[in-house]
Amino acid sequence: MTPTNSAEQALDEALALVSRAPENGVTDSSGGAGGAGGGTGAHRAAGWQRARDTAARAGSGVRPRTRRVPLAAALGEVLASPLDALTDLPSFDTSAMDGWAVAGPGPWSVRAGAGVLAGSERPEPLTDGEAVRIATGARIPADATAVIRSEHCREAGTQLFADRPVLTGQDIRPRGQECRSGDLLLPAGSLVTPAVLGLAAAAGYDEVTTRPRPRVEILVLGDELLTEGLPHEGLVRDALSPMLGPWIDRLGAEVIGTRRLGDDPAGVEALLEAVTTSTADVLVTTGGTAAGPVDHVRPVLHKAGAELLVDGVAVRPGHPMLLARIGSGAPDENAVRHVVGLPGNPLAAVSGLLTLADPLLRALAGRRRRPRYTAPVQSDVPGHPYDTRLVPVLLSDEHAVPLRYHGPAMLRGVAAADALAVVPPGGARSGQELEILDLPWASGGCFT
């Protein structure tokens, strides 16, 4: 693919330099490289789609927790049992409009009094040829045959006249119109949205049984990170701590804590302790996933007896990311705990969130996977020779528009983006359909 400017040319050349051709020409079925991630020869990177599928299967394989919670505490969780109607809805015949309840053909004699209001006691039955004023939501008197809207009739003395034909049953909501007692309203696995809370309340529920949000602990690794002030003397600001907590929360998880750990022996011991004793369902680490002198995540996982499910992914940025599992879930063992190891570069960490953390957390929560969709890219996009690329884009009515500033250490592009486009190995031509990964703030967060 021909780059559109010199900066893209430099990026294309750099990507080619850091890549390594698949050994013996082998690629996996998902289109990812079969070569070792990071060029170390230590492991074989999983294809990008294969890594996402592995993360989803890992979450689906964990025995779900359930709890009974008040409606106010259920938002964003998933129903663990079906939502069945506890009563007919509506539970009695009600008026759909402000107006008059009438019995039989008109004209009608107007009943004296204040009329029938919502929430009032059962009204007296109507006799044939009688009318009574009624409010929206009020109980329909026995023997009423229709409701006439106020604007469709007129009073003349003690008589009521209709301005248009009156149909039997008009503007009456009959008992059970929406559901009958025992009907299935929503199946288990439904996400509890604000509308679901309203439906459950209308159906008479005070509590529901849900699968709670997965608990996540974030461990930010590195001695070079500042928590305030300007970067200086080889130190950089910690961009991940402010970003990851809210991001993971928008993915539908509960962040129970964020800790910063150094690269010294004490930090390594603290990492091992967290991996083996945390009460979280998922530990998300940042940094330390490559093969440098202070990249301790893999050795710590090995010492903890973890099983590496994904050991590097053929994606740029973020290829050193990993997914590990601790525990088998057997009744006599501790609960299964997963570790998502994100690279330390900010955009590479975002790539890891969307590749591994998102499908894992959705599956742990019992939520359905997001529907996949594509959009045509507005311009040529350089690609890696062997790996998938994730590129920040803005979504217009017609195109996905690639953004600049998409290096592994950069956040400027993704901060302005609606989504990431999935660019296949070799790149994409202008107008080519690319899979789109919505960012959580652009797609409605945990209510989608």
N, C-alpha and C positions, 0 to 999 in steps of 0.2 A: 504494500500500500504506500502511496506517495504522501509523506507528511505535508501538512499545510503550511508550516513555517519552520524556522530553524530550531525553535525550542522543541517542537515535536520530533524533529529529526534527531536531536540530541537524546531525547527520551527513548526513541526507538532503538538507537544504537546502544544506549545503556542497558535497556532491557535484554537485548541480544547478548551483551557481554556477560551479564550475571546469570544467564540461563545455561542449561546444559542439555544437550539432546538426549532423548530417552535411550536408555541402554538397550542395545540390540534392536533398536527400533520399536520397542514395546510401548503401547499405550493402553490405558484401561478403557472400559466400555463407556465411561462418562466423558471421554474426550480430554482427560487430564494427562499430564505427563507421567510417564512411568519412571522417570529419573529421580534421583535423590533430591529432596527439597533442600535448597540452600547450597547445593553443590558439594555437600560433605561426603556423599556416598554412604551415609550412616543409615538411611532409611529411604523408603520409596514413598513419595508424596501421593496422596489420594487425589483423584480428579475432583473438581469443585462440586459438581452435582452429587457425586458419590459421597463426598464428605457430609453434605447436607442431609442426604438420606440416612447415613450412619447415625448422625446426631438425632434425627427424628426417631429412628428405631430404638436408640438407647433410652430416650425419654419414655417411649411407649412401653418399654419392657420393665419399668419400675412399678411395683404395686402401689396403687394410688392411696393417698390418705383422704379421708372424708371427715366432715364435721357438720354439725347442725348449728346454724347461725341465724340471728335476726336479719330481717330483710336489709336493714341499713348497713350491715357488715358484709353483704354478699356481692356487692357491686364488683365487677371485673373477675369474679370467680366463675367456675363452670358447674352446672347442675350435676350432682352425682346420682340423682334418681329422677325419674320422670316427674313433671309437674302436671298432676291430674286435677281436674276441676273438682273442688269440694262442694260445689253447689251449682245450680243452674245460673247462667248469666244471660240477661238479668234474672234475678231471682223472683221477680214478679213483673207483670205487664206495666210498662211505664210510658209516659208521654215523651215523644221525641221533640216536641215543640211547645212553646208558650201559645195558649189559645183556649179552645173550648172542647171538652169531652161531651159527645152527644150520643144519644140513643135513638136509633131508627131514623126515618126520613124527616126532613125539616118542612116548615120552620119548627123551631124548638122553643119551649118555654124555659126561661132562664131561672135557675134555682137561686134563691136569695142566699146571701152569705159571702164569706171571704174567698171561697173557692178552695181548690185542692193544691197544696204546696208540697214540694219535695221534702221528704223526711217526716211528713205528718202521718197521723194514724190512718188506718184503713178508712176510706171514704164510704159514705152511704151509697148503695146501688142507685143507678139511674132508672127511671121509668121511661117507657117508650115516649118519645117526643120531648124529652127533657135534656137540658144542657147545663153544664157547670164549668166555670172558669178553672183552668188547670195550668200548672207551671211545668217547664221542662224537667224531666226526671221524677215527677210525681207519680204515685200509684194510680193506675187507671181504675175508675169505679167499676164495679160489677155491672154487666149488661150494657156498658158503653160499646158502641160500634165503630167509632172513629174519633179522631181529634182534628179539629179545624183550626188552622193557624189564625192568629189574631188578624193578620192583614188580609185574610181571605173571607172575612165575614163582617157583618155589621149588626148592631143592636138597634132595635126600634121598640122603645118602651120595655115590656117584659118579654119580647120576642127576639130570637136570634135568626138571622137569615144568612145563607151561604151565597157568596158571589160566584161560585163555580161548582161543578158537580163534586159530590162527596162520595168517595169510594170506601167501601167497608174495610176497616183495618188501617186506613191511612194514618200515618204519623203516630202509630202505636208500635212500640218495641215489645214484641211478645216475650213472655218468659222463655228462657232457653234459646233465644235467637243466636247468641254467640256460642254457647256450649251448654251441654247437659252435664249434670253431676256425673263424675266418673270419666268424662271425655279426656283424652290426652291433649293437653295444651302445648307442652313442649317436651321433647325427649331428653333423656340424660345426655350430657355432653354439650348442651346449649350454653352459650356464654351469657352470663347475667349482665345485661345492659340496663340502662334506666327504664326502657320500655318493658323489660322482663320484670323488673321490680314492681312496676305499675300493674302488670297483668297478675302477678302473684298476689298483690294486695287486693285487687278487685275480686280475685277468686277465693279470698278468705284466708290466705296464708299470713302467719306472723313470722314464721321461720322457714328456711329451706335447707336441704342437705346439699353441700357443695364440695368440690375438690378445691382446697385452698391454693392460693398462689404459691409457686415454688419459692423457697427461701434461698437467698443468694448472699454470699459474703464476698466482698471485693478486696483483693490483696494487691496493692500497688508496690512494685519492687523497684529498687534502684537507689543508689547513693547520690545521684546527680540531680535530684528533684527538689525544687523550691516550692514552698506553699504560699509564698507571698513575694511581692516586689518584682523588680526587673531581673531578667537573666543576667548572670555575670560570672566571669572567671571559670568557665567550663560547666556552670550549673544552668539548668533550664527549669522553667516553670512546669509544675505537674499539671498537665492539661487533661489527664485521664480521670483523676478523682472527681472533679466537678462535672465531667461529662457522663461517666459510666453509670453512676447511681440513678440519675433521672432517666437515662436511656433505658436501662434495664427495667426500671419501674414501668415505663411506657410499653415494654414488651410483655407486661402482665405478671411480673415477678415481684416479690417483696424483698427489698434490700435490707438485711438485718445489720449490716455494718460495713465500714470501709477502713482498712488498716494500711499503713505504709511500713514496709519492711526494707531494711538495708541489705546490701550485698555482703556484709561481713558474716562471720560464723554465727553470731547471735541472730542475724536475720534469717540465715538458712535454717537454724533450729526452730525459729518461730514459724517459718513456712512449713516445716515438717509437722510441727505440732498442730497447725491449722488444718493441714491436709488430713491428718489422722483423727482429729478430735472435734472439728467444727460441727455445730448443729445444723449447718446449712445443707440444703439439698444439692446446691451447686456452689463451688468455689470458682470465682473468676480471677485469674492472675493476669498481671500486665508486665511484660518484659521477661527476660530470662528464658525465652523458649528457643533461642538459637544455640550455637555451639561455641560461644565466646568464653573467656576465662571466668566471668561472673554470671554465666547463664546456668542457674542452679535448678530450674524447674524439673527438667527430665531426671537428673540424678535423685532429687527428692522424691519424685513419684516412684522411681524404681525402688528406693529404700522403703517407701510406704507400701510396697506390694501392689501398686496400681496396675491396671491393664490399659495399655494405650490403644484406644479405639481408632483414633485418627492421629497419625504422627507426621504432620506436615501436609499441606494442601497445595495443589498445583494452581495457585491463584496469586495474582499480584494486585495490590500489595497484600502482605500478610502470610506469605508461604510458610513461615515457621510455626504457625498456629497448631494447637493440638487439643485433643479431647481424650480424657482418661476416666476410668471408672474404678472406684474403690468399694470392695464388698460385693457379694453375690446376691444379696437380698434373701438368703436362706433364713428360716425362722430363728436359728440359733446364732445368727450373726448380727452385727450392726447394720443399720439401714444403708442402702446403696447411696453413695455420694459421687457426684461427677465433678471433674475439674476441667474448666475451659481455660486453656493457656493462650492468652492474646499476646501478640508482639507488642513491644514498647512504643513503636512509632504510632502516632495518633490515628492516621488514616488506615494503617495496617490493623490497628485494634478495631476500628469500625468494620473493616472487612471480616475480621474474626467474629464480631458480634452477629453480623448478618449471615455468615456462613455456618457457624456452629452454635452460638448461644441462642439465637432466635428459634431455630427448629427444635433444639433440645428443650427449651423452656416451654414452648407451645405444647409439646408432647407431654411433658411432666404435668402441665396444668390441665391436660385433657382437651385442649383446644384444637380445632381443625387447622390444617395447614392452609396458608394463604393461597388463594387461587393464583395461578401463574398467568401472566399476560405479557404482551410485547408491545413495542412502539417503534416506529421508524426513527432512526437517528438522523439528525439534521445534516451532519457533515462526516467526512472520513474520520475514523478513530484508529490510531496506531494500536497494534496488538503485540503481545509477547509471542515469540516464535512457538512456544510449546504450552504456555499456561493461559488460563482464563484471566481477564482483567476486569476489575470492578471500577467504573468511572462515574464520578458524580455528574448528574444531569439535572437540568430544569425541564419540567414537562409543560409544553404548550398544548394548544388544542390539537395540533397536528404532528408534533415531533418531540423527541427527546433531544435536548440541546446540551452537548457536552460542555463542561466547565473547565476552566484552567485551574492551576494550583491543585493538582491531584497527585503530588508526590507522596511517598509513604509517611513522611513526617509532617505533612501539611493538613490543616483543617479548613483553610479558607474556602476551598471548593465545596466541601461537603456542608459547610455552614450555610451556604447559599443554595443548596440543592434541595430538590423534592425527592430524589431517588438516586439509586445507583444503577447504571446500565451494565449488563453482563456481556462483555466483549469476548468473543471466541478467540482461540489462538490464531494469530495471523492478522487480526484486526477486522474492522467492519467498514464497508463502503457507505457513502451517504445514501440514505433511504432504506438501508437494510433494517429488517425487523430484529430488535434485540430484546431479550427478556429484561423486565424492569423490576427492581426491588424497591418498593416504597419505603421511605424513611418513616418512622413511627409518628412523628408530628405531622407529616403530610397526609397520612392515611387514617387519622383518627385514633391512633394509639391503641389501647387495650380494648376498645369498644368496636373493633372491626372484625 
